[in-house]
């Protein structure tokens, strides 16, 4: 059995007050939330060293993963990141001001724009993603390879069960 954690105290209190409830799911979801709250600042700190927020990292990463010439339409970026066009515009404004992307008219559809990663953007995302993956390995280091694989399978199953299909 693992050592007690703060979620155990909450569950103990609920069991005392509401012994009629099944609280296993609450404990699991509570731990997922706590883990997110603990890990997010560690991820943000690594990205900040590269001058990026998580949101900006996501955009540059999507462009980089798209392959050369690292150009996508804003609508494709929005869909890829499950973000509204308005939310995407703010991210693109910040990345353009930093010199990481350039926007230009789409020669195939003059009503549309293209977002192109600059050399600065490529260098920034390559350095950031390298440090990010090292950081993620560090964050998961307490787990064995088998535990990581089991966690990945479990999270994949939950994600698929609750994904919005559209």
DSSP file (Angstrom, degrees, kcal/mol; ACC not computed):
  #  RESIDUE AA STRUCTURE BP1 BP2  ACC     N-H-->O    O-->H-N    N-H-->O    O-->H-N    TCO  KAPPA ALPHA  PHI   PSI    X-CA   Y-CA   Z-CA
    1    1 A X              0   0    0      0, 0.0     3,-0.1     0, 0.0     2,-0.0   0.000 360.0 360.0 360.0 139.7    0.0    0.0    0.0
    2    2 A X        -     0   0    0      1,-0.1     3,-0.1     3,-0.0     2,-0.0  -0.308 360.0 -87.9 -73.9 160.0    1.2    3.5   -0.8
    3    3 A X        -     0   0    0      1,-0.1    -1,-0.1    -2,-0.0     2,-0.0  -0.304  54.2 -91.5 -64.6 152.7    1.9    6.1    1.8
    4    4 A X        -     0   0    0     -3,-0.1     2,-0.3     3,-0.1    -1,-0.1  -0.314  46.4-169.9 -64.0 149.0   -1.1    8.3    2.7
    5    5 A X    >>  -     0   0    0     -3,-0.1     3,-1.0     1,-0.0     4,-1.0  -0.811  41.3 -88.1-132.7 174.6   -1.5   11.5    0.8
    6    6 A X  H 3> S+     0   0    0      1,-0.3     4,-1.5    -2,-0.3     3,-0.2   0.789 123.3  61.3 -58.6 -28.0   -3.8   14.6    1.2
    7    7 A X  H 3> S+     0   0    0      1,-0.2     4,-2.6     2,-0.2    -1,-0.3   0.883  96.2  60.7 -66.3 -36.0   -6.5   13.0   -0.8
    8    8 A X  H <> S+     0   0    0     -3,-1.0     4,-2.6     1,-0.2    -1,-0.2   0.893 102.4  52.1 -56.6 -39.9   -6.8   10.2    1.8
    9    9 A X  H  X S+     0   0    0     -4,-1.0     4,-2.3     2,-0.2    -1,-0.2   0.920 109.6  48.7 -63.6 -43.5   -7.7   12.8    4.4
   10   10 A X  H  X S+     0   0    0     -4,-1.5     4,-2.5     1,-0.2    -2,-0.2   0.921 112.4  48.3 -61.5 -43.8  -10.4   14.2    2.2
   11   11 A X  H  X S+     0   0    0     -4,-2.6     4,-2.8     1,-0.2    -2,-0.2   0.897 109.6  52.5 -65.7 -40.0  -11.8   10.7    1.6
   12   12 A X  H  X S+     0   0    0     -4,-2.6     4,-2.0    -5,-0.2    -1,-0.2   0.917 109.9  49.1 -60.3 -43.0  -11.7    9.9    5.3
   13   13 A X  H  X S+     0   0    0     -4,-2.3     4,-2.3     1,-0.2    -2,-0.2   0.922 112.4  47.4 -63.7 -44.2  -13.7   13.1    6.1
   14   14 A X  H  X S+     0   0    0     -4,-2.5     4,-4.0     1,-0.2    -2,-0.2   0.897 109.3  53.6 -65.0 -39.1  -16.3   12.2    3.4
   15   15 A X  H  < S+     0   0    0     -4,-2.8    -1,-0.2     1,-0.2    -2,-0.2   0.891 110.3  48.2 -62.3 -37.4  -16.6    8.7    4.7
   16   16 A X  H  < S+     0   0    0     -4,-2.0     3,-0.4    -5,-0.2    -2,-0.2   0.926 121.7  34.4 -65.8 -44.8  -17.2   10.0    8.1
   17   17 A X  H  < S+     0   0    0     -4,-2.3    -2,-0.2     1,-0.2    -3,-0.2   0.815 135.1  22.1 -82.3 -32.6  -19.8   12.5    6.9
   18   18 A X    ><  +     0   0    0     -4,-4.0     3,-1.9    -5,-0.2    -1,-0.2  -0.565  61.6 164.4-137.4  70.9  -21.3   10.4    4.1
   19   19 A X  T 3  S+     0   0    0     -3,-0.4    -4,-0.1     1,-0.3    -1,-0.1   0.624  73.0  70.7 -65.0 -10.2  -20.7    6.7    4.6
   20   20 A X  T 3  S+     0   0    0     -3,-0.1    -1,-0.3     2,-0.1     2,-0.2   0.622  83.0  90.0 -80.1 -12.9  -23.4    6.0    2.0
   21   21 A X  S <  S-     0   0    0     -3,-1.9     2,-0.6    -7,-0.2    -3,-0.1  -0.592  75.1-130.2 -91.2 146.4  -21.2    7.2   -0.9
   22   22 A X        +     0   0    0     -2,-0.2     4,-0.2     1,-0.1     3,-0.1  -0.855  30.2 178.1 -87.3 119.9  -18.8    5.3   -3.1
   23   23 A X     >  +     0   0    0     -2,-0.6     4,-2.1     1,-0.1     5,-0.2   0.329  48.3  99.6-113.4   6.0  -15.7    7.4   -3.0
   24   24 A X  H  > S+     0   0    0      1,-0.2     4,-2.1     2,-0.2     5,-0.2   0.921  87.5  47.1 -59.8 -44.9  -13.1    5.5   -5.0
   25   25 A X  H  > S+     0   0    0      1,-0.2     4,-3.0     2,-0.2     5,-0.3   0.896 109.1  55.0 -65.2 -39.1  -13.7    7.6   -8.1
   26   26 A X  H  > S+     0   0    0     -4,-0.2     4,-2.5     1,-0.2    -1,-0.2   0.911 108.4  49.2 -59.7 -41.2  -13.4   10.8   -6.1
   27   27 A X  H  X S+     0   0    0     -4,-2.1     4,-2.2     2,-0.2    -2,-0.2   0.928 113.4  45.6 -63.7 -45.3  -10.1    9.7   -4.8
   28   28 A X  H  X S+     0   0    0     -4,-2.1     4,-2.2     2,-0.2    -2,-0.2   0.944 115.7  44.8 -64.9 -48.4   -8.7    8.9   -8.2
   29   29 A X  H  X S+     0   0    0     -4,-3.0     4,-2.4     1,-0.2    -1,-0.2   0.893 112.0  54.4 -63.9 -38.9  -10.0   12.1   -9.8
   30   30 A X  H  X S+     0   0    0     -4,-2.5     4,-2.4    -5,-0.3    -1,-0.2   0.902 108.6  48.2 -60.1 -41.9   -8.7   14.1   -6.9
   31   31 A X  H  X S+     0   0    0     -4,-2.2     4,-2.7     2,-0.2    -1,-0.2   0.884 109.3  52.9 -67.9 -37.7   -5.3   12.6   -7.3
   32   32 A X  H  X S+     0   0    0     -4,-2.2     4,-2.3     2,-0.2    -2,-0.2   0.928 111.3  47.3 -61.0 -43.8   -5.3   13.4  -11.1
   33   33 A X  H  X S+     0   0    0     -4,-2.4     4,-2.2     2,-0.2    -2,-0.2   0.910 112.7  48.1 -64.1 -42.7   -6.2   17.0  -10.3
   34   34 A X  H  X S+     0   0    0     -4,-2.4     4,-2.0     2,-0.2    -2,-0.2   0.913 110.4  52.1 -64.2 -41.9   -3.5   17.3   -7.7
   35   35 A X  H  X S+     0   0    0     -4,-2.7     4,-3.0     1,-0.2     5,-0.3   0.924 109.1  50.0 -60.6 -44.5   -1.0   15.8  -10.0
   36   36 A X  H  X S+     0   0    0     -4,-2.3     4,-2.5     1,-0.2    -1,-0.2   0.921 110.5  50.1 -58.7 -44.4   -1.9   18.3  -12.7
   37   37 A X  H  X S+     0   0    0     -4,-2.2     4,-0.6     1,-0.2    -1,-0.2   0.822 115.3  43.5 -65.1 -31.5   -1.5   21.1  -10.2
   38   38 A X  H  X S+     0   0    0     -4,-2.0     4,-0.6    -5,-0.1    -2,-0.2   0.892 118.8  41.3 -79.3 -42.6    1.9   19.9   -9.1
   39   39 A X  H >X S+     0   0    0     -4,-3.0     4,-2.0    -5,-0.2     3,-0.6   0.861 100.1  69.8 -78.5 -36.9    3.3   19.1  -12.6
   40   40 A X  H 3X S+     0   0    0     -4,-2.5     4,-3.0    -5,-0.3     5,-0.2   0.891  97.9  49.8 -54.3 -46.8    2.0   22.1  -14.5
   41   41 A X  H 3X S+     0   0    0     -4,-0.6     4,-2.2     1,-0.2    -1,-0.3   0.864 109.5  53.0 -61.7 -32.6    4.3   24.6  -12.8
   42   42 A X  H <X S+     0   0    0     -4,-0.6     4,-1.3    -3,-0.6    -1,-0.2   0.885 112.7  44.1 -67.3 -37.6    7.3   22.4  -13.5
   43   43 A X  H  X S+     0   0    0     -4,-2.0     4,-2.1     2,-0.2    -2,-0.2   0.924 112.9  51.3 -70.1 -45.6    6.4   22.3  -17.2
   44   44 A X  H  X S+     0   0    0     -4,-3.0     4,-2.6    -5,-0.2    -2,-0.2   0.882 106.1  55.6 -59.7 -39.5    5.7   26.0  -17.3
   45   45 A X  H  X S+     0   0    0     -4,-2.2     4,-1.2    -5,-0.2    -1,-0.2   0.896 107.8  48.1 -63.0 -40.9    9.1   26.8  -15.8
   46   46 A X  H  < S+     0   0    0     -4,-1.3     4,-0.4     1,-0.2     3,-0.3   0.929 114.5  45.4 -65.2 -44.5   11.0   24.8  -18.5
   47   47 A X  H ><>S+     0   0    0     -4,-2.1     5,-2.1     1,-0.2     3,-1.6   0.861 105.9  60.5 -68.4 -34.8    9.0   26.5  -21.3
   48   48 A X  H ><5S+     0   0    0     -4,-2.6     3,-2.1     1,-0.3    -1,-0.2   0.830  93.1  65.4 -62.0 -32.2    9.5   29.9  -19.7
   49   49 A X  T 3<5S+     0   0    0     -4,-1.2    -1,-0.3    -3,-0.3    -2,-0.2   0.736 104.8  46.4 -61.4 -20.0   13.2   29.5  -20.0
   50   50 A X  T < 5S-     0   0    0     -3,-1.6    -1,-0.3    -4,-0.4    -2,-0.2   0.261 123.9-106.7-103.4   9.4   12.6   29.6  -23.8
   51   51 A X  T < 5S+     0   0    0     -3,-2.1     2,-0.4     1,-0.2    -3,-0.2   0.719  80.4 124.2  75.9  21.7   10.3   32.6  -23.5
   52   52 A X      < -     0   0    0     -5,-2.1    -1,-0.2    -8,-0.1    -2,-0.2  -0.890  52.3-146.4-119.6 144.5    7.2   30.5  -24.2
   53   53 A X     >  -     0   0    0     -2,-0.4     4,-2.5    -3,-0.1     5,-0.2  -0.528  41.1-103.5 -86.9 169.4    3.9   29.9  -22.4
   54   54 A X  H  > S+     0   0    0      1,-0.2     4,-2.4     2,-0.2     5,-0.1   0.909 124.0  53.0 -59.6 -41.0    2.3   26.5  -22.6
   55   55 A X  H  > S+     0   0    0      2,-0.2     4,-1.5     1,-0.2    -1,-0.2   0.908 111.1  44.6 -62.6 -43.5   -0.2   28.0  -25.1
   56   56 A X  H  > S+     0   0    0      1,-0.2     4,-2.4     2,-0.2     5,-0.2   0.891 111.0  54.1 -69.3 -39.3    2.6   29.4  -27.3
   57   57 A X  H  X S+     0   0    0     -4,-2.5     4,-3.0     1,-0.2     5,-0.2   0.920 105.3  54.9 -57.4 -44.3    4.6   26.1  -27.1
   58   58 A X  H  X S+     0   0    0     -4,-2.4     4,-2.1     1,-0.2    -1,-0.2   0.892 109.0  47.0 -58.9 -41.4    1.5   24.2  -28.3
   59   59 A X  H  X S+     0   0    0     -4,-1.5     4,-2.2     2,-0.2    -1,-0.2   0.950 114.7  44.8 -67.2 -49.0    1.2   26.4  -31.4
   60   60 A X  H  X S+     0   0    0     -4,-2.4     4,-2.7     1,-0.2    -2,-0.2   0.890 112.8  52.4 -63.0 -37.6    4.9   26.2  -32.3
   61   61 A X  H  X S+     0   0    0     -4,-3.0     4,-2.7    -5,-0.2    -1,-0.2   0.900 108.1  50.8 -64.6 -40.3    4.9   22.4  -31.6
   62   62 A X  H  X S+     0   0    0     -4,-2.1     4,-1.1    -5,-0.2    -2,-0.2   0.911 112.5  46.7 -64.0 -41.6    1.9   21.9  -33.9
   63   63 A X  H  < S+     0   0    0     -4,-2.2     4,-0.4     2,-0.2     3,-0.4   0.924 113.3  48.4 -64.5 -43.9    3.7   23.8  -36.7
   64   64 A X  H >< S+     0   0    0     -4,-2.7     3,-1.3     1,-0.2    -2,-0.2   0.903 110.1  51.4 -64.6 -41.3    6.9   21.9  -36.1
   65   65 A X  H 3< S+     0   0    0     -4,-2.7    -1,-0.2     1,-0.3    -2,-0.2   0.732  95.6  71.4 -68.5 -21.4    5.1   18.5  -36.2
   66   66 A X  T 3< S-     0   0    0     -4,-1.1    -1,-0.3    -3,-0.4    -2,-0.2   0.685 102.7-133.6 -69.7 -15.4    3.4   19.5  -39.4
   67   67 A X    X   +     0   0    0     -3,-1.3     3,-3.0    -4,-0.4     4,-0.4  -0.010  48.1   6.1  84.4 167.5    6.7   19.1  -41.2
   68   68 A X  T 3  S+     0   0    0      1,-0.4    -4,-0.0     2,-0.2    -3,-0.0  -0.313 122.1  29.2 -59.0 139.5    8.5   21.3  -43.7
   69   69 A X  T 3  S-     0   0    0     48,-0.1    -1,-0.4     0, 0.0    48,-0.3  -0.906  90.9-141.1 -93.1  19.0    7.7   24.0  -44.7
   70   70 A X    <   +     0   0    0     -3,-3.0    47,-2.2     1,-0.2     2,-0.4   0.941  51.8 138.6  60.3  51.4    6.1   24.4  -41.2
   71   71 A X  E     +A  116   0A   0     -4,-0.4     2,-0.3    45,-0.2    45,-0.2  -0.995  20.7 162.1-130.7 129.9    3.0   26.3  -42.6
   72   72 A X  E     -A  115   0A   0     43,-2.2    43,-3.2    -2,-0.4     2,-0.2  -0.967  39.7-107.9-140.6 157.9   -0.6   25.8  -41.5
   73   73 A X     >  -     0   0    0     -2,-0.3     4,-2.0    41,-0.2     3,-0.5  -0.605  33.9-118.3 -78.5 147.4   -3.8   27.8  -41.8
   74   74 A X  H  > S+     0   0    0     39,-0.5     4,-2.8     1,-0.2     5,-0.2   0.866 115.0  56.2 -54.5 -37.4   -5.0   29.3  -38.5
   75   75 A X  H  > S+     0   0    0      1,-0.2     4,-2.4     2,-0.2    -1,-0.2   0.879 106.3  49.9 -65.0 -36.6   -8.2   27.2  -38.7
   76   76 A X  H  > S+     0   0    0     -3,-0.5     4,-2.3     2,-0.2    -1,-0.2   0.884 111.2  48.9 -69.2 -37.5   -6.2   24.0  -38.9
   77   77 A X  H  X S+     0   0    0     -4,-2.0     4,-2.1     2,-0.2    -2,-0.2   0.929 110.6  51.4 -63.5 -44.6   -4.1   25.1  -35.9
   78   78 A X  H  <>S+     0   0    0     -4,-2.8     5,-2.6     1,-0.2     4,-0.4   0.929 112.7  44.8 -58.9 -46.6   -7.3   25.9  -34.0
   79   79 A X  H ><5S+     0   0    0     -4,-2.4     3,-1.0     1,-0.2    -1,-0.2   0.919 111.7  52.6 -63.9 -43.6   -8.8   22.5  -34.8
   80   80 A X  H 3<5S+     0   0    0     -4,-2.3    -1,-0.2     1,-0.3    -2,-0.2   0.855 118.1  36.6 -60.8 -36.5   -5.6   20.7  -33.9
   81   81 A X  T 3<5S-     0   0    0     -4,-2.1    -1,-0.3    -5,-0.1    -2,-0.2   0.329 108.3-121.5-100.0   6.4   -5.4   22.4  -30.5
   82   82 A X  T < 5 +     0   0    0     -3,-1.0     2,-0.3    -4,-0.4    -3,-0.2   0.949  66.7 139.2  51.2  55.6   -9.2   22.4  -29.9
   83   83 A X      < -     0   0    0     -5,-2.6    -1,-0.2    -6,-0.1    -2,-0.1  -0.941  57.8-108.1-131.4 147.3   -9.2   26.2  -29.6
   84   84 A X     >  -     0   0    0     -2,-0.3     4,-2.1     1,-0.1     5,-0.2  -0.389  32.6-115.2 -69.4 153.2  -11.5   28.9  -30.8
   85   85 A X  H  > S+     0   0    0      1,-0.2     4,-2.1     2,-0.2    -1,-0.1   0.879 118.2  54.3 -55.9 -37.4  -10.3   31.0  -33.7
   86   86 A X  H  > S+     0   0    0      1,-0.2     4,-1.4     2,-0.2    -1,-0.2   0.916 108.0  48.6 -64.2 -42.2  -10.4   34.0  -31.3
   87   87 A X  H  > S+     0   0    0      1,-0.2     4,-1.4     2,-0.2    -1,-0.2   0.864 110.6  51.9 -63.9 -35.9   -8.1   32.2  -28.8
   88   88 A X  H  X S+     0   0    0     -4,-2.1     4,-2.8     1,-0.2     5,-0.2   0.884 102.0  60.3 -67.8 -38.2   -5.8   31.3  -31.6
   89   89 A X  H  X S+     0   0    0     -4,-2.1     4,-2.6     1,-0.2    -1,-0.2   0.903 103.6  50.2 -58.4 -43.0   -5.5   34.9  -32.8
   90   90 A X  H  X S+     0   0    0     -4,-1.4     4,-2.0     2,-0.2    -1,-0.2   0.905 111.5  47.9 -62.6 -41.8   -4.1   36.0  -29.5
   91   91 A X  H  X S+     0   0    0     -4,-1.4     4,-2.5     1,-0.2    -2,-0.2   0.932 112.4  48.8 -63.7 -45.2   -1.5   33.3  -29.5
   92   92 A X  H  X S+     0   0    0     -4,-2.8     4,-2.6     1,-0.2     5,-0.2   0.888 107.9  55.0 -64.4 -38.4   -0.5   34.1  -33.0
   93   93 A X  H  X S+     0   0    0     -4,-2.6     4,-2.3    -5,-0.2    -1,-0.2   0.932 111.0  45.0 -58.7 -45.9   -0.2   37.8  -32.2
   94   94 A X  H  X S+     0   0    0     -4,-2.0     4,-1.6     1,-0.2    -2,-0.2   0.908 114.3  47.9 -66.9 -41.7    2.2   37.0  -29.4
   95   95 A X  H  <>S+     0   0    0     -4,-2.5     5,-2.5     2,-0.2     6,-0.9   0.868 112.3  49.4 -68.0 -35.8    4.3   34.6  -31.4
   96   96 A X  H ><5S+     0   0    0     -4,-2.6     3,-1.3     4,-0.2    -2,-0.2   0.920 108.9  52.1 -68.3 -42.7    4.5   37.0  -34.4
   97   97 A X  H 3<5S+     0   0    0     -4,-2.3    -1,-0.2     1,-0.3    -2,-0.2   0.833 109.1  51.3 -61.4 -32.1    5.6   39.8  -32.1
   98   98 A X  T 3<5S-     0   0    0     -4,-1.6    -1,-0.3    -5,-0.2    -2,-0.2   0.545 117.1-116.1 -81.7  -7.4    8.3   37.6  -30.7
   99   99 A X  T < 5S+     0   0    0     -3,-1.3    22,-0.4    -4,-0.4    21,-0.4   0.627  83.6 117.2  84.5  13.2    9.4   36.8  -34.3
  100  100 A X  S   <S+     0   0    0     -5,-2.5    18,-2.2    20,-0.2     2,-0.3   0.706  77.1  21.8 -88.6 -20.8    8.6   33.1  -34.1
  101  101 A X  E     -B  117   0A   0     -6,-0.9     2,-0.4    16,-0.3    16,-0.2  -0.931  61.9-152.6-137.8 163.2    6.0   33.1  -36.8
  102  102 A X  E     -B  116   0A   0     14,-2.6    14,-3.0    -2,-0.3     2,-0.4  -0.990  12.1-145.3-132.8 144.6    4.9   35.1  -39.8
  103  103 A X  E     +B  115   0A   0     -2,-0.4     2,-0.3    12,-0.2    12,-0.2  -0.897  24.7 166.5-109.0 140.5    1.5   35.4  -41.3
  104  104 A X  E     -B  114   0A   0     10,-2.0    10,-3.1    -2,-0.4     2,-0.1  -0.971  41.7 -84.3-146.8 160.9    0.9   35.8  -45.0
  105  105 A X  E     -B  113   0A   0     -2,-0.3     2,-0.6     8,-0.2     8,-0.3  -0.384  44.5-114.9 -65.6 142.6   -2.0   35.6  -47.5
  106  106 A X  E >   -B  109   0A   0      6,-2.9     3,-1.1     3,-0.6     6,-0.3  -0.707  19.0-150.5 -76.8 117.3   -2.8   32.1  -48.7
  107  107 A X  T 3  S+     0   0    0     -2,-0.6     3,-0.3     1,-0.3    -1,-0.2   0.748  96.9  51.1 -64.4 -20.8   -2.0   32.2  -52.5
  108  108 A X  T 3  S+     0   0    0      1,-0.3    -1,-0.3     2,-0.0     2,-0.2   0.642 126.0  21.5 -88.4 -15.6   -4.7   29.6  -53.1
  109  109 A X  E X   - B   0 106A   0     -3,-1.1     3,-2.7     3,-0.2    -3,-0.6  -0.719  65.2-165.3-153.1  94.4   -7.4   31.5  -51.1
  110  110 A X  E 3  S+     0   0A   0      1,-0.3    -3,-0.1    -3,-0.3    -1,-0.0   0.591  88.6  64.9 -64.6  -9.7   -6.8   35.2  -50.7
  111  111 A X  E 3  S+     0   0A   0     -6,-0.1    -1,-0.3    -5,-0.1     2,-0.3   0.561  99.6  66.1 -83.9  -8.2   -9.5   35.4  -48.0
  112  112 A X  E <  S-     0   0A   0     -3,-2.7    -6,-2.9    -6,-0.3     2,-0.3  -0.776  71.3-140.2-117.8 156.6   -7.3   33.2  -45.8
  113  113 A X  E     - B   0 105A   0     -2,-0.3   -39,-0.5    -8,-0.3     2,-0.4  -0.729   8.3-143.0-108.8 160.8   -4.0   33.5  -44.1
  114  114 A X  E     - B   0 104A   0    -10,-3.1   -10,-2.0    -2,-0.3     2,-0.5  -0.950   8.8-143.6-119.2 145.9   -1.2   31.1  -43.6
  115  115 A X  E     -AB  72 103A   0    -43,-3.2   -43,-2.2    -2,-0.4     2,-0.4  -0.951  20.8-173.5-110.3 123.8    1.0   30.8  -40.5
  116  116 A X  E     -AB  71 102A   0    -14,-3.0   -14,-2.6    -2,-0.5     2,-0.3  -0.961  22.3-127.0-122.3 132.7    4.6   30.1  -41.2
  117  117 A X  E     - B   0 101A   0    -47,-2.2   -16,-0.3    -2,-0.4     2,-0.1  -0.593  26.0-141.3 -77.1 136.0    7.2   29.3  -38.6
  118  118 A X     >  -     0   0    0    -18,-2.2     4,-2.5    -2,-0.3     5,-0.2  -0.350  29.8 -99.4 -86.5 172.6   10.4   31.5  -38.9
  119  119 A X  H  > S+     0   0    0      1,-0.2     4,-2.5     2,-0.2     5,-0.2   0.886 127.6  53.3 -59.0 -38.3   13.9   30.4  -38.3
  120  120 A X  H  > S+     0   0    0    -21,-0.4     4,-2.4     1,-0.2    -1,-0.2   0.903 108.3  49.6 -62.2 -41.8   13.7   31.8  -34.8
  121  121 A X  H  > S+     0   0    0    -22,-0.4     4,-2.8   -21,-0.2     5,-0.3   0.905 110.7  49.2 -64.7 -41.9   10.5   29.8  -34.2
  122  122 A X  H  X S+     0   0    0     -4,-2.5     4,-2.5     2,-0.2     5,-0.2   0.940 113.3  46.3 -63.2 -46.9   12.1   26.6  -35.4
  123  123 A X  H  X S+     0   0    0     -4,-2.5     4,-2.0     1,-0.2     5,-0.2   0.903 114.6  48.6 -62.2 -40.8   15.2   27.1  -33.2
  124  124 A X  H  X S+     0   0    0     -4,-2.4     4,-2.7    -5,-0.2    -2,-0.2   0.938 113.8  43.9 -66.6 -47.4   13.0   28.0  -30.2
  125  125 A X  H  X S+     0   0    0     -4,-2.8     4,-3.1     1,-0.2     5,-0.3   0.888 111.9  53.6 -69.0 -36.7   10.7   25.1  -30.5
  126  126 A X  H  X S+     0   0    0     -4,-2.5     4,-1.5    -5,-0.3    -1,-0.2   0.930 114.3  41.2 -63.0 -43.4   13.5   22.6  -31.1
  127  127 A X  H  X S+     0   0    0     -4,-2.0     4,-2.1    -5,-0.2    -2,-0.2   0.919 117.3  48.7 -67.6 -43.1   15.3   23.8  -28.0
  128  128 A X  H  X S+     0   0    0     -4,-2.7     4,-2.7     1,-0.2    -2,-0.2   0.920 110.9  48.3 -65.0 -44.4   12.1   23.9  -25.9
  129  129 A X  H  X S+     0   0    0     -4,-3.1     4,-2.4     2,-0.2    -1,-0.2   0.847 109.5  54.3 -68.9 -31.4   10.8   20.5  -26.9
  130  130 A X  H  X S+     0   0    0     -4,-1.5     4,-1.7    -5,-0.3    -1,-0.2   0.963 114.2  40.0 -62.5 -51.0   14.2   19.0  -26.1
  131  131 A X  H  X S+     0   0    0     -4,-2.1     4,-2.3     1,-0.2    -2,-0.2   0.866 113.6  56.4 -65.5 -35.9   14.2   20.4  -22.6
  132  132 A X  H  X S+     0   0    0     -4,-2.7     4,-2.6     2,-0.2    -1,-0.2   0.916 107.0  47.4 -63.5 -44.7   10.5   19.6  -22.3
  133  133 A X  H  X S+     0   0    0     -4,-2.4     4,-2.2     2,-0.2    -1,-0.2   0.883 111.4  51.1 -67.7 -36.0   10.9   15.9  -23.0
  134  134 A X  H  X S+     0   0    0     -4,-1.7     4,-2.0     2,-0.2    -1,-0.2   0.921 111.4  48.8 -62.7 -43.1   13.8   15.7  -20.6
  135  135 A X  H  X S+     0   0    0     -4,-2.3     4,-2.5     2,-0.2    -2,-0.2   0.903 109.4  51.5 -63.2 -42.7   11.6   17.4  -17.9
  136  136 A X  H  X S+     0   0    0     -4,-2.6     4,-1.8     1,-0.2    -1,-0.2   0.898 108.4  51.6 -63.3 -39.5    8.7   14.9  -18.6
  137  137 A X  H  X S+     0   0    0     -4,-2.2     4,-0.6     1,-0.2    -1,-0.2   0.917 110.6  49.4 -60.4 -42.3   11.1   12.0  -18.2
  138  138 A X  H >< S+     0   0    0     -4,-2.0     3,-0.7     1,-0.2     4,-0.3   0.904 109.2  51.9 -62.2 -42.1   12.2   13.5  -14.9
  139  139 A X  H 3< S+     0   0    0     -4,-2.5     3,-0.4     1,-0.2    -1,-0.2   0.826 115.7  40.4 -66.0 -31.4    8.6   13.9  -13.8
  140  140 A X  H >< S+     0   0    0     -4,-1.8     3,-2.1     1,-0.2    -1,-0.2   0.429  84.7 104.1 -95.7   0.6    7.7   10.3  -14.6
  141  141 A X  T <<  +     0   0    0     -3,-0.7    -1,-0.2    -4,-0.6    -2,-0.1   0.775  67.7  67.2 -56.2 -30.5   11.0    8.9  -13.2
  142  142 A X  T 3  S+     0   0    0     -3,-0.4     2,-0.3    -4,-0.3    -1,-0.3   0.712  92.0  78.2 -65.1 -15.0    9.4    7.5  -10.0
  143  143 A X  S <  S-     0   0    0     -3,-2.1     2,-0.1     1,-0.1    -3,-0.0  -0.700  81.4-126.0 -95.3 144.6    7.4    5.0  -12.1
  144  144 A X     >  -     0   0    0     -2,-0.3     4,-2.6     1,-0.1     5,-0.2  -0.324  34.3-102.2 -73.5 167.8    8.9    1.8  -13.5
  145  145 A X  H  > S+     0   0    0      1,-0.2     4,-2.2     2,-0.2     5,-0.2   0.900 125.2  49.6 -59.3 -40.7    8.6    1.1  -17.3
  146  146 A X  H  > S+     0   0    0      2,-0.2     4,-2.4     1,-0.2    -1,-0.2   0.899 110.4  49.5 -66.4 -40.6    5.7   -1.3  -16.6
  147  147 A X  H  > S+     0   0    0      2,-0.2     4,-2.7     1,-0.2    -2,-0.2   0.903 111.1  49.9 -64.3 -40.7    3.9    1.3  -14.4
  148  148 A X  H  X S+     0   0    0     -4,-2.6     4,-2.7     2,-0.2    -2,-0.2   0.917 111.4  48.4 -63.5 -42.9    4.3    4.0  -17.1
  149  149 A X  H  X S+     0   0    0     -4,-2.2     4,-2.4     2,-0.2    -2,-0.2   0.911 113.0  47.6 -64.2 -42.2    2.9    1.6  -19.7
  150  150 A X  H  X S+     0   0    0     -4,-2.4     4,-2.4     2,-0.2    -2,-0.2   0.912 112.7  48.9 -65.9 -42.2    0.0    0.7  -17.5
  151  151 A X  H  X S+     0   0    0     -4,-2.7     4,-2.9     2,-0.2     5,-0.3   0.922 111.0  50.6 -62.4 -44.1   -0.7    4.3  -16.7
  152  152 A X  H  X S+     0   0    0     -4,-2.7     4,-2.4     1,-0.2    -2,-0.2   0.921 111.3  47.8 -60.7 -44.6   -0.5    5.2  -20.4
  153  153 A X  H  X S+     0   0    0     -4,-2.4     4,-2.1     2,-0.2    -1,-0.2   0.918 113.7  48.0 -61.7 -43.1   -3.0    2.5  -21.3
  154  154 A X  H  X S+     0   0    0     -4,-2.4     4,-2.3     2,-0.2    -2,-0.2   0.926 113.2  45.9 -65.2 -46.5   -5.4    3.5  -18.6
  155  155 A X  H  X S+     0   0    0     -4,-2.9     4,-2.8     1,-0.2    -1,-0.2   0.877 111.3  53.5 -66.1 -36.8   -5.3    7.2  -19.5
  156  156 A X  H  X S+     0   0    0     -4,-2.4     4,-2.5    -5,-0.3    -1,-0.2   0.916 109.5  48.9 -61.4 -42.7   -5.7    6.4  -23.2
  157  157 A X  H  X S+     0   0    0     -4,-2.1     4,-2.0     2,-0.2    -2,-0.2   0.924 113.6  45.5 -64.4 -45.3   -8.8    4.3  -22.3
  158  158 A X  H  X S+     0   0    0     -4,-2.3     4,-1.4     2,-0.2    -2,-0.2   0.912 112.9  50.7 -65.0 -42.3  -10.3    7.1  -20.2
  159  159 A X  H  X S+     0   0    0     -4,-2.8     4,-0.8     1,-0.2     3,-0.3   0.925 111.3  47.8 -60.9 -45.1   -9.5    9.7  -22.8
  160  160 A X  H  < S+     0   0    0     -4,-2.5     3,-0.5     1,-0.2    -1,-0.2   0.884 109.9  53.2 -63.9 -38.2  -11.1    7.7  -25.5
  161  161 A X  H  < S+     0   0    0     -4,-2.0    -1,-0.2     1,-0.2    -2,-0.2   0.788 120.0  32.6 -67.9 -26.7  -14.2    7.0  -23.4
  162  162 A X  H  < S+     0   0    0     -4,-1.4    -1,-0.2    -3,-0.3    -2,-0.2   0.328  88.2 125.4-114.1   6.7  -14.7   10.7  -22.7
  163  163 A X     <  -     0   0    0     -4,-0.8     2,-0.7    -3,-0.5    -3,-0.0  -0.332  63.1-120.8 -67.9 147.3  -13.5   12.3  -25.9
  164  164 A X        -     0   0    0     -2,-0.0     2,-0.5     2,-0.0    -1,-0.1  -0.811  28.2-157.7 -88.7 119.1  -15.8   14.6  -27.8
  165  165 A X              0   0    0     -2,-0.7     0, 0.0     1,-0.2     0, 0.0  -0.851 360.0 360.0-100.0 129.9  -16.3   13.2  -31.3
  166  166 A X              0   0    0     -2,-0.5    -1,-0.2     0, 0.0    -2,-0.0   0.361 360.0 360.0-165.4 360.0  -17.3   15.6  -33.9
